[in-house]
Amino acid sequence: MSTKFKEIISTKEEFEEFRSFIGEPSQRAANKVIPFIDEHCRDFISKSPFLSLATSNSEGQCDVSPRGDAPGFVTVLDEQHLFIPERPGNRRMDSVQNIITNPNIGLLFFIPGLGETLRINGKAYICRDPELLEKSIVNGRAPLFGIGVEVKECYVHCAKAFIRSELWNPDSWLAKEALPSAPQMLVAHTKIPNVTADQVAKELQEGYTNRLY
């Protein structure tokens, strides 16, 4: 294996040796995974306006995609199933194509201001159930489809990453003028002739204003 990185751990035997160095998980960490959505997970999901959705294709190539809406936009159907409505996006359909070839999925739910997150792993389906789509109507518009998830694992993830990053601390945020420019990045990456960053900025803003649903 050719790589720029040194001292790679690439075998089960090497991992076991490394495990002896870093130690075993605590009893709480080892026991925290449950195979269903209990009342605590249901409450967390009902208050979450944002999640990250991780998929991979049949070759193991991975993708993580954001999903967001008003808190409670993800519908919990029962202890084993939830439904994520698919709002208008860029039509690349990366997650959808991955799910069709590899249904395994990972979800990470966030609540603004809360350091702990909720992780859910399971099996995904591209779903066009009319009843579920009707329940997901916003501004009079129903999604064309959604992602149904058969839940296999649920567990809370600790807040250390949020504490270290100060993600929810406004005092740590960059000034607006110091933030990366998405329009400039898109112009540089797409290389479409005669398209300027100002044009892209206007198109993005138009989409954010008129095509959220």
Rosetta constraint file for C-alpha pairs under 8 A:
AtomPair CA 9 CA 14 HARMONIC 5.77 0.50
AtomPair CA 9 CA 15 HARMONIC 6.29 0.50
AtomPair CA 10 CA 14 HARMONIC 6.73 0.50
AtomPair CA 10 CA 15 HARMONIC 7.43 0.50
AtomPair CA 11 CA 15 HARMONIC 6.26 0.50
AtomPair CA 12 CA 16 HARMONIC 6.17 0.50
AtomPair CA 13 CA 17 HARMONIC 6.35 0.50
AtomPair CA 14 CA 18 HARMONIC 6.18 0.50
AtomPair CA 15 CA 19 HARMONIC 5.93 0.50
AtomPair CA 16 CA 20 HARMONIC 6.41 0.50
AtomPair CA 17 CA 21 HARMONIC 6.76 0.50
AtomPair CA 18 CA 22 HARMONIC 6.41 0.50
AtomPair CA 19 CA 23 HARMONIC 5.64 0.50
AtomPair CA 19 CA 24 HARMONIC 6.95 0.50
AtomPair CA 20 CA 24 HARMONIC 7.55 0.50
AtomPair CA 25 CA 29 HARMONIC 5.82 0.50
AtomPair CA 25 CA 30 HARMONIC 5.95 0.50
AtomPair CA 26 CA 30 HARMONIC 6.09 0.50
AtomPair CA 27 CA 31 HARMONIC 5.95 0.50
AtomPair CA 28 CA 32 HARMONIC 5.84 0.50
AtomPair CA 32 CA 155 HARMONIC 5.89 0.50
AtomPair CA 32 CA 156 HARMONIC 7.36 0.50
AtomPair CA 33 CA 153 HARMONIC 6.15 0.50
AtomPair CA 33 CA 154 HARMONIC 5.59 0.50
AtomPair CA 33 CA 155 HARMONIC 4.86 0.50
AtomPair CA 34 CA 153 HARMONIC 5.65 0.50
AtomPair CA 34 CA 154 HARMONIC 5.29 0.50
AtomPair CA 34 CA 155 HARMONIC 6.48 0.50
AtomPair CA 35 CA 151 HARMONIC 7.03 0.50
AtomPair CA 35 CA 152 HARMONIC 5.06 0.50
AtomPair CA 35 CA 153 HARMONIC 4.56 0.50
AtomPair CA 35 CA 154 HARMONIC 6.14 0.50
AtomPair CA 36 CA 79 HARMONIC 5.23 0.50
AtomPair CA 36 CA 80 HARMONIC 5.44 0.50
AtomPair CA 36 CA 151 HARMONIC 6.30 0.50
AtomPair CA 36 CA 152 HARMONIC 6.56 0.50
AtomPair CA 36 CA 153 HARMONIC 6.48 0.50
AtomPair CA 36 CA 154 HARMONIC 6.46 0.50
AtomPair CA 37 CA 41 HARMONIC 5.52 0.50
AtomPair CA 37 CA 42 HARMONIC 6.18 0.50
AtomPair CA 37 CA 78 HARMONIC 7.47 0.50
AtomPair CA 37 CA 79 HARMONIC 4.54 0.50
AtomPair CA 37 CA 80 HARMONIC 6.24 0.50
AtomPair CA 37 CA 151 HARMONIC 7.54 0.50
AtomPair CA 37 CA 154 HARMONIC 6.77 0.50
AtomPair CA 38 CA 42 HARMONIC 6.12 0.50
AtomPair CA 38 CA 79 HARMONIC 6.45 0.50
AtomPair CA 39 CA 43 HARMONIC 6.11 0.50
AtomPair CA 40 CA 44 HARMONIC 6.24 0.50
AtomPair CA 41 CA 45 HARMONIC 6.16 0.50
AtomPair CA 41 CA 118 HARMONIC 7.43 0.50
AtomPair CA 41 CA 154 HARMONIC 7.61 0.50
AtomPair CA 42 CA 46 HARMONIC 6.18 0.50
AtomPair CA 42 CA 76 HARMONIC 6.96 0.50
AtomPair CA 43 CA 47 HARMONIC 6.50 0.50
AtomPair CA 44 CA 48 HARMONIC 6.29 0.50
AtomPair CA 44 CA 111 HARMONIC 7.93 0.50
AtomPair CA 44 CA 118 HARMONIC 7.43 0.50
AtomPair CA 45 CA 71 HARMONIC 7.85 0.50
AtomPair CA 45 CA 72 HARMONIC 6.39 0.50
AtomPair CA 45 CA 74 HARMONIC 6.98 0.50
AtomPair CA 45 CA 109 HARMONIC 7.01 0.50
AtomPair CA 46 CA 71 HARMONIC 5.97 0.50
AtomPair CA 46 CA 72 HARMONIC 4.08 0.50
AtomPair CA 46 CA 73 HARMONIC 7.54 0.50
AtomPair CA 46 CA 74 HARMONIC 7.32 0.50
AtomPair CA 47 CA 71 HARMONIC 4.94 0.50
AtomPair CA 47 CA 72 HARMONIC 5.80 0.50
AtomPair CA 47 CA 111 HARMONIC 6.69 0.50
AtomPair CA 48 CA 70 HARMONIC 7.92 0.50
AtomPair CA 48 CA 71 HARMONIC 4.88 0.50
AtomPair CA 48 CA 72 HARMONIC 6.28 0.50
AtomPair CA 48 CA 109 HARMONIC 6.36 0.50
AtomPair CA 48 CA 110 HARMONIC 5.70 0.50
AtomPair CA 48 CA 111 HARMONIC 4.86 0.50
AtomPair CA 48 CA 112 HARMONIC 7.93 0.50
AtomPair CA 49 CA 68 HARMONIC 5.48 0.50
AtomPair CA 49 CA 69 HARMONIC 5.25 0.50
AtomPair CA 49 CA 70 HARMONIC 5.14 0.50
AtomPair CA 49 CA 71 HARMONIC 4.10 0.50
AtomPair CA 49 CA 72 HARMONIC 6.71 0.50
AtomPair CA 49 CA 73 HARMONIC 7.00 0.50
AtomPair CA 49 CA 110 HARMONIC 7.13 0.50
AtomPair CA 49 CA 111 HARMONIC 6.65 0.50
AtomPair CA 50 CA 66 HARMONIC 7.32 0.50
AtomPair CA 50 CA 67 HARMONIC 5.75 0.50
AtomPair CA 50 CA 68 HARMONIC 4.25 0.50
AtomPair CA 50 CA 69 HARMONIC 6.59 0.50
AtomPair CA 50 CA 71 HARMONIC 7.75 0.50
AtomPair CA 50 CA 109 HARMONIC 6.14 0.50
AtomPair CA 50 CA 110 HARMONIC 5.57 0.50
AtomPair CA 50 CA 111 HARMONIC 7.11 0.50
AtomPair CA 51 CA 66 HARMONIC 5.94 0.50
AtomPair CA 51 CA 67 HARMONIC 5.31 0.50
AtomPair CA 51 CA 68 HARMONIC 6.36 0.50
AtomPair CA 51 CA 107 HARMONIC 6.60 0.50
AtomPair CA 51 CA 108 HARMONIC 5.31 0.50
AtomPair CA 51 CA 109 HARMONIC 4.36 0.50
AtomPair CA 51 CA 110 HARMONIC 5.84 0.50
AtomPair CA 52 CA 64 HARMONIC 6.44 0.50
AtomPair CA 52 CA 65 HARMONIC 5.63 0.50
AtomPair CA 52 CA 66 HARMONIC 4.57 0.50
AtomPair CA 52 CA 67 HARMONIC 6.15 0.50
AtomPair CA 52 CA 107 HARMONIC 5.70 0.50
AtomPair CA 52 CA 108 HARMONIC 5.14 0.50
AtomPair CA 52 CA 109 HARMONIC 6.72 0.50
AtomPair CA 53 CA 64 HARMONIC 5.42 0.50
AtomPair CA 53 CA 65 HARMONIC 5.11 0.50
AtomPair CA 53 CA 66 HARMONIC 6.13 0.50
AtomPair CA 53 CA 67 HARMONIC 7.15 0.50
AtomPair CA 53 CA 105 HARMONIC 7.21 0.50
AtomPair CA 53 CA 106 HARMONIC 5.93 0.50
AtomPair CA 53 CA 107 HARMONIC 4.82 0.50
AtomPair CA 53 CA 108 HARMONIC 6.75 0.50
AtomPair CA 54 CA 62 HARMONIC 7.27 0.50
AtomPair CA 54 CA 63 HARMONIC 5.73 0.50
AtomPair CA 54 CA 64 HARMONIC 4.32 0.50
AtomPair CA 54 CA 65 HARMONIC 6.47 0.50
AtomPair CA 54 CA 95 HARMONIC 7.84 0.50
AtomPair CA 54 CA 105 HARMONIC 5.75 0.50
AtomPair CA 54 CA 106 HARMONIC 4.91 0.50
AtomPair CA 54 CA 107 HARMONIC 6.27 0.50
AtomPair CA 55 CA 62 HARMONIC 5.81 0.50
AtomPair CA 55 CA 63 HARMONIC 5.40 0.50
AtomPair CA 55 CA 64 HARMONIC 6.45 0.50
AtomPair CA 55 CA 95 HARMONIC 6.14 0.50
AtomPair CA 55 CA 98 HARMONIC 6.18 0.50
AtomPair CA 55 CA 99 HARMONIC 6.73 0.50
AtomPair CA 55 CA 102 HARMONIC 7.81 0.50
AtomPair CA 55 CA 103 HARMONIC 7.84 0.50
AtomPair CA 55 CA 104 HARMONIC 6.65 0.50
AtomPair CA 55 CA 105 HARMONIC 5.12 0.50
AtomPair CA 55 CA 106 HARMONIC 6.70 0.50
AtomPair CA 56 CA 60 HARMONIC 5.33 0.50
AtomPair CA 56 CA 61 HARMONIC 5.20 0.50
AtomPair CA 56 CA 62 HARMONIC 4.12 0.50
AtomPair CA 56 CA 63 HARMONIC 5.93 0.50
AtomPair CA 56 CA 95 HARMONIC 7.82 0.50
AtomPair CA 56 CA 98 HARMONIC 5.40 0.50
AtomPair CA 56 CA 99 HARMONIC 7.32 0.50
AtomPair CA 56 CA 102 HARMONIC 6.51 0.50
AtomPair CA 56 CA 104 HARMONIC 7.58 0.50
AtomPair CA 56 CA 105 HARMONIC 7.82 0.50
AtomPair CA 57 CA 61 HARMONIC 5.54 0.50
AtomPair CA 57 CA 62 HARMONIC 6.71 0.50
AtomPair CA 57 CA 97 HARMONIC 7.47 0.50
AtomPair CA 57 CA 98 HARMONIC 4.32 0.50
AtomPair CA 57 CA 99 HARMONIC 6.99 0.50
AtomPair CA 57 CA 101 HARMONIC 5.76 0.50
AtomPair CA 57 CA 102 HARMONIC 5.39 0.50
AtomPair CA 58 CA 98 HARMONIC 7.32 0.50
AtomPair CA 58 CA 101 HARMONIC 5.40 0.50
AtomPair CA 58 CA 102 HARMONIC 5.40 0.50
AtomPair CA 63 CA 94 HARMONIC 7.41 0.50
AtomPair CA 63 CA 95 HARMONIC 7.02 0.50
AtomPair CA 64 CA 95 HARMONIC 7.95 0.50
AtomPair CA 65 CA 95 HARMONIC 7.31 0.50
AtomPair CA 68 CA 73 HARMONIC 7.87 0.50
AtomPair CA 69 CA 73 HARMONIC 5.93 0.50
AtomPair CA 73 CA 84 HARMONIC 7.23 0.50
AtomPair CA 73 CA 85 HARMONIC 7.46 0.50
AtomPair CA 73 CA 136 HARMONIC 7.31 0.50
AtomPair CA 74 CA 82 HARMONIC 6.88 0.50
AtomPair CA 74 CA 83 HARMONIC 5.73 0.50
AtomPair CA 74 CA 84 HARMONIC 4.93 0.50
AtomPair CA 74 CA 85 HARMONIC 7.01 0.50
AtomPair CA 75 CA 82 HARMONIC 5.49 0.50
AtomPair CA 75 CA 83 HARMONIC 5.07 0.50
AtomPair CA 75 CA 84 HARMONIC 6.67 0.50
AtomPair CA 76 CA 81 HARMONIC 6.29 0.50
AtomPair CA 76 CA 82 HARMONIC 4.33 0.50
AtomPair CA 76 CA 83 HARMONIC 6.49 0.50
AtomPair CA 77 CA 81 HARMONIC 5.40 0.50
AtomPair CA 77 CA 82 HARMONIC 5.30 0.50
AtomPair CA 77 CA 83 HARMONIC 7.29 0.50
AtomPair CA 78 CA 82 HARMONIC 7.17 0.50
AtomPair CA 79 CA 151 HARMONIC 7.91 0.50
AtomPair CA 80 CA 150 HARMONIC 5.62 0.50
AtomPair CA 80 CA 151 HARMONIC 4.89 0.50
AtomPair CA 80 CA 152 HARMONIC 7.40 0.50
AtomPair CA 81 CA 148 HARMONIC 7.11 0.50
AtomPair CA 81 CA 149 HARMONIC 5.55 0.50
AtomPair CA 81 CA 150 HARMONIC 4.75 0.50
AtomPair CA 81 CA 151 HARMONIC 5.75 0.50
AtomPair CA 82 CA 148 HARMONIC 5.87 0.50
AtomPair CA 82 CA 149 HARMONIC 5.33 0.50
AtomPair CA 82 CA 150 HARMONIC 6.93 0.50
AtomPair CA 82 CA 151 HARMONIC 7.63 0.50
AtomPair CA 83 CA 132 HARMONIC 7.65 0.50
AtomPair CA 83 CA 146 HARMONIC 6.68 0.50
AtomPair CA 83 CA 147 HARMONIC 5.75 0.50
AtomPair CA 83 CA 148 HARMONIC 4.49 0.50
AtomPair CA 83 CA 149 HARMONIC 6.24 0.50
AtomPair CA 84 CA 146 HARMONIC 5.44 0.50
AtomPair CA 84 CA 147 HARMONIC 5.05 0.50
AtomPair CA 84 CA 148 HARMONIC 6.33 0.50
AtomPair CA 85 CA 133 HARMONIC 7.20 0.50
AtomPair CA 85 CA 136 HARMONIC 6.40 0.50
AtomPair CA 85 CA 143 HARMONIC 6.29 0.50
AtomPair CA 85 CA 145 HARMONIC 6.53 0.50
AtomPair CA 85 CA 146 HARMONIC 4.21 0.50
AtomPair CA 85 CA 147 HARMONIC 6.41 0.50
AtomPair CA 86 CA 143 HARMONIC 5.89 0.50
AtomPair CA 86 CA 144 HARMONIC 7.20 0.50
AtomPair CA 86 CA 145 HARMONIC 5.88 0.50
AtomPair CA 86 CA 146 HARMONIC 4.76 0.50
AtomPair CA 86 CA 147 HARMONIC 7.05 0.50
AtomPair CA 87 CA 143 HARMONIC 5.88 0.50
AtomPair CA 87 CA 212 HARMONIC 7.09 0.50
AtomPair CA 87 CA 213 HARMONIC 5.87 0.50
AtomPair CA 88 CA 143 HARMONIC 7.77 0.50
AtomPair CA 88 CA 211 HARMONIC 7.00 0.50
AtomPair CA 88 CA 212 HARMONIC 6.36 0.50
AtomPair CA 88 CA 213 HARMONIC 5.93 0.50
AtomPair CA 93 CA 97 HARMONIC 6.16 0.50
AtomPair CA 94 CA 98 HARMONIC 6.24 0.50
AtomPair CA 95 CA 99 HARMONIC 6.13 0.50
AtomPair CA 96 CA 100 HARMONIC 6.34 0.50
AtomPair CA 96 CA 126 HARMONIC 6.90 0.50
AtomPair CA 97 CA 101 HARMONIC 6.74 0.50
AtomPair CA 98 CA 102 HARMONIC 5.76 0.50
AtomPair CA 98 CA 103 HARMONIC 7.36 0.50
AtomPair CA 99 CA 103 HARMONIC 4.43 0.50
AtomPair CA 99 CA 104 HARMONIC 7.03 0.50
AtomPair CA 99 CA 105 HARMONIC 7.71 0.50
AtomPair CA 99 CA 124 HARMONIC 6.45 0.50
AtomPair CA 99 CA 125 HARMONIC 6.92 0.50
AtomPair CA 99 CA 126 HARMONIC 7.49 0.50
AtomPair CA 100 CA 125 HARMONIC 7.69 0.50
AtomPair CA 100 CA 126 HARMONIC 7.64 0.50
AtomPair CA 103 CA 123 HARMONIC 5.21 0.50
AtomPair CA 103 CA 124 HARMONIC 4.96 0.50
AtomPair CA 103 CA 125 HARMONIC 6.79 0.50
AtomPair CA 104 CA 121 HARMONIC 7.63 0.50
AtomPair CA 104 CA 122 HARMONIC 5.89 0.50
AtomPair CA 104 CA 123 HARMONIC 4.73 0.50
AtomPair CA 104 CA 124 HARMONIC 6.21 0.50
AtomPair CA 105 CA 121 HARMONIC 5.77 0.50
AtomPair CA 105 CA 122 HARMONIC 5.47 0.50
AtomPair CA 105 CA 123 HARMONIC 5.78 0.50
AtomPair CA 105 CA 124 HARMONIC 6.10 0.50
AtomPair CA 106 CA 119 HARMONIC 7.30 0.50
AtomPair CA 106 CA 120 HARMONIC 5.89 0.50
AtomPair CA 106 CA 121 HARMONIC 4.44 0.50
AtomPair CA 106 CA 122 HARMONIC 6.59 0.50
AtomPair CA 107 CA 119 HARMONIC 5.64 0.50
AtomPair CA 107 CA 120 HARMONIC 5.02 0.50
AtomPair CA 107 CA 121 HARMONIC 6.16 0.50
AtomPair CA 108 CA 117 HARMONIC 6.66 0.50
AtomPair CA 108 CA 118 HARMONIC 5.68 0.50
AtomPair CA 108 CA 119 HARMONIC 4.64 0.50
AtomPair CA 108 CA 120 HARMONIC 6.51 0.50
AtomPair CA 109 CA 117 HARMONIC 5.70 0.50
AtomPair CA 109 CA 118 HARMONIC 5.04 0.50
AtomPair CA 109 CA 119 HARMONIC 6.43 0.50
AtomPair CA 110 CA 114 HARMONIC 7.53 0.50
AtomPair CA 110 CA 116 HARMONIC 7.82 0.50
AtomPair CA 110 CA 117 HARMONIC 5.40 0.50
AtomPair CA 110 CA 118 HARMONIC 7.01 0.50
AtomPair CA 111 CA 117 HARMONIC 7.35 0.50
AtomPair CA 112 CA 168 HARMONIC 7.07 0.50
AtomPair CA 113 CA 168 HARMONIC 5.51 0.50
AtomPair CA 114 CA 159 HARMONIC 7.93 0.50
AtomPair CA 114 CA 168 HARMONIC 7.92 0.50
AtomPair CA 115 CA 158 HARMONIC 7.09 0.50
AtomPair CA 115 CA 159 HARMONIC 4.26 0.50
AtomPair CA 115 CA 160 HARMONIC 7.48 0.50
AtomPair CA 115 CA 161 HARMONIC 7.91 0.50
AtomPair CA 115 CA 162 HARMONIC 5.45 0.50
AtomPair CA 115 CA 163 HARMONIC 7.09 0.50
AtomPair CA 116 CA 156 HARMONIC 6.65 0.50
AtomPair CA 116 CA 157 HARMONIC 5.59 0.50
AtomPair CA 116 CA 158 HARMONIC 4.91 0.50
AtomPair CA 116 CA 159 HARMONIC 4.52 0.50
AtomPair CA 117 CA 156 HARMONIC 5.77 0.50
AtomPair CA 117 CA 157 HARMONIC 5.16 0.50
AtomPair CA 117 CA 158 HARMONIC 6.87 0.50
AtomPair CA 117 CA 159 HARMONIC 7.36 0.50
AtomPair CA 118 CA 154 HARMONIC 7.18 0.50
AtomPair CA 118 CA 155 HARMONIC 5.89 0.50
AtomPair CA 118 CA 156 HARMONIC 4.65 0.50
AtomPair CA 118 CA 157 HARMONIC 6.01 0.50
AtomPair CA 119 CA 153 HARMONIC 7.88 0.50
AtomPair CA 119 CA 154 HARMONIC 5.70 0.50
AtomPair CA 119 CA 155 HARMONIC 5.37 0.50
AtomPair CA 119 CA 156 HARMONIC 6.11 0.50
AtomPair CA 119 CA 157 HARMONIC 6.73 0.50
AtomPair CA 120 CA 151 HARMONIC 6.89 0.50
AtomPair CA 120 CA 152 HARMONIC 7.48 0.50
AtomPair CA 120 CA 153 HARMONIC 5.49 0.50
AtomPair CA 120 CA 154 HARMONIC 4.54 0.50
AtomPair CA 120 CA 155 HARMONIC 6.69 0.50
AtomPair CA 121 CA 151 HARMONIC 6.17 0.50
AtomPair CA 121 CA 152 HARMONIC 5.73 0.50
AtomPair CA 121 CA 153 HARMONIC 5.06 0.50
AtomPair CA 121 CA 154 HARMONIC 6.68 0.50
AtomPair CA 122 CA 149 HARMONIC 6.34 0.50
AtomPair CA 122 CA 150 HARMONIC 5.49 0.50
AtomPair CA 122 CA 151 HARMONIC 4.53 0.50
AtomPair CA 122 CA 152 HARMONIC 4.63 0.50
AtomPair CA 122 CA 153 HARMONIC 6.54 0.50
AtomPair CA 123 CA 149 HARMONIC 5.59 0.50
AtomPair CA 123 CA 150 HARMONIC 5.06 0.50
AtomPair CA 123 CA 151 HARMONIC 6.65 0.50
AtomPair CA 123 CA 152 HARMONIC 7.47 0.50
AtomPair CA 124 CA 147 HARMONIC 6.46 0.50
AtomPair CA 124 CA 148 HARMONIC 5.57 0.50
AtomPair CA 124 CA 149 HARMONIC 4.46 0.50
AtomPair CA 124 CA 150 HARMONIC 6.27 0.50
AtomPair CA 125 CA 147 HARMONIC 5.64 0.50
AtomPair CA 125 CA 148 HARMONIC 4.99 0.50
AtomPair CA 125 CA 149 HARMONIC 6.35 0.50
AtomPair CA 126 CA 145 HARMONIC 7.05 0.50
AtomPair CA 126 CA 146 HARMONIC 6.09 0.50
AtomPair CA 126 CA 147 HARMONIC 4.96 0.50
AtomPair CA 126 CA 148 HARMONIC 6.35 0.50
AtomPair CA 127 CA 145 HARMONIC 5.68 0.50
AtomPair CA 127 CA 146 HARMONIC 5.22 0.50
AtomPair CA 127 CA 147 HARMONIC 5.67 0.50
AtomPair CA 127 CA 148 HARMONIC 5.98 0.50
AtomPair CA 128 CA 132 HARMONIC 7.80 0.50
AtomPair CA 128 CA 133 HARMONIC 6.95 0.50
AtomPair CA 128 CA 144 HARMONIC 6.93 0.50
AtomPair CA 128 CA 145 HARMONIC 4.69 0.50
AtomPair CA 128 CA 146 HARMONIC 6.45 0.50
AtomPair CA 129 CA 133 HARMONIC 6.22 0.50
AtomPair CA 129 CA 145 HARMONIC 7.66 0.50
AtomPair CA 130 CA 134 HARMONIC 6.04 0.50
AtomPair CA 131 CA 135 HARMONIC 6.42 0.50
AtomPair CA 132 CA 136 HARMONIC 6.48 0.50
AtomPair CA 133 CA 137 HARMONIC 6.75 0.50
AtomPair CA 133 CA 142 HARMONIC 5.82 0.50
AtomPair CA 133 CA 143 HARMONIC 5.99 0.50
AtomPair CA 133 CA 144 HARMONIC 7.30 0.50
AtomPair CA 133 CA 145 HARMONIC 6.76 0.50
AtomPair CA 133 CA 146 HARMONIC 7.40 0.50
AtomPair CA 134 CA 142 HARMONIC 5.98 0.50
AtomPair CA 136 CA 142 HARMONIC 6.13 0.50
AtomPair CA 136 CA 143 HARMONIC 6.95 0.50
AtomPair CA 137 CA 141 HARMONIC 5.17 0.50
AtomPair CA 137 CA 142 HARMONIC 4.25 0.50
AtomPair CA 137 CA 143 HARMONIC 6.86 0.50
AtomPair CA 138 CA 142 HARMONIC 6.60 0.50
AtomPair CA 138 CA 213 HARMONIC 6.91 0.50
AtomPair CA 139 CA 213 HARMONIC 7.31 0.50
AtomPair CA 141 CA 213 HARMONIC 6.43 0.50
AtomPair CA 143 CA 213 HARMONIC 7.66 0.50
AtomPair CA 159 CA 163 HARMONIC 6.19 0.50
AtomPair CA 160 CA 164 HARMONIC 6.07 0.50
AtomPair CA 161 CA 165 HARMONIC 6.02 0.50
AtomPair CA 162 CA 166 HARMONIC 5.54 0.50
AtomPair CA 162 CA 167 HARMONIC 5.57 0.50
AtomPair CA 162 CA 168 HARMONIC 7.26 0.50
AtomPair CA 163 CA 167 HARMONIC 7.39 0.50
AtomPair CA 166 CA 172 HARMONIC 6.41 0.50
AtomPair CA 167 CA 172 HARMONIC 7.44 0.50
AtomPair CA 167 CA 173 HARMONIC 7.77 0.50
AtomPair CA 169 CA 173 HARMONIC 7.14 0.50
AtomPair CA 174 CA 178 HARMONIC 6.07 0.50
AtomPair CA 174 CA 179 HARMONIC 6.39 0.50
AtomPair CA 175 CA 179 HARMONIC 6.75 0.50
AtomPair CA 181 CA 185 HARMONIC 6.27 0.50
AtomPair CA 182 CA 186 HARMONIC 6.10 0.50
AtomPair CA 183 CA 187 HARMONIC 6.21 0.50
AtomPair CA 183 CA 197 HARMONIC 4.96 0.50
AtomPair CA 183 CA 198 HARMONIC 7.28 0.50
AtomPair CA 183 CA 200 HARMONIC 5.42 0.50
AtomPair CA 183 CA 201 HARMONIC 5.41 0.50
AtomPair CA 184 CA 188 HARMONIC 6.19 0.50
AtomPair CA 184 CA 197 HARMONIC 5.18 0.50
AtomPair CA 185 CA 189 HARMONIC 6.03 0.50
AtomPair CA 186 CA 190 HARMONIC 5.76 0.50
AtomPair CA 186 CA 197 HARMONIC 7.84 0.50
AtomPair CA 186 CA 200 HARMONIC 7.75 0.50
AtomPair CA 187 CA 191 HARMONIC 5.74 0.50
AtomPair CA 187 CA 192 HARMONIC 7.02 0.50
AtomPair CA 187 CA 195 HARMONIC 6.99 0.50
AtomPair CA 187 CA 196 HARMONIC 6.64 0.50
AtomPair CA 187 CA 197 HARMONIC 6.10 0.50
AtomPair CA 187 CA 200 HARMONIC 7.59 0.50
AtomPair CA 195 CA 199 HARMONIC 6.54 0.50
AtomPair CA 195 CA 200 HARMONIC 7.38 0.50
AtomPair CA 196 CA 200 HARMONIC 6.44 0.50
AtomPair CA 197 CA 201 HARMONIC 6.05 0.50
AtomPair CA 198 CA 202 HARMONIC 6.29 0.50
AtomPair CA 199 CA 203 HARMONIC 6.28 0.50
AtomPair CA 200 CA 204 HARMONIC 6.06 0.50
AtomPair CA 201 CA 205 HARMONIC 6.15 0.50
AtomPair CA 202 CA 206 HARMONIC 6.10 0.50
AtomPair CA 203 CA 207 HARMONIC 6.26 0.50
AtomPair CA 204 CA 208 HARMONIC 6.18 0.50
AtomPair CA 205 CA 209 HARMONIC 6.05 0.50
AtomPair CA 206 CA 210 HARMONIC 5.93 0.50
AtomPair CA 206 CA 211 HARMONIC 7.61 0.50
AtomPair CA 207 CA 211 HARMONIC 4.87 0.50
AtomPair CA 207 CA 212 HARMONIC 6.93 0.50
AtomPair CA 208 CA 212 HARMONIC 5.94 0.50
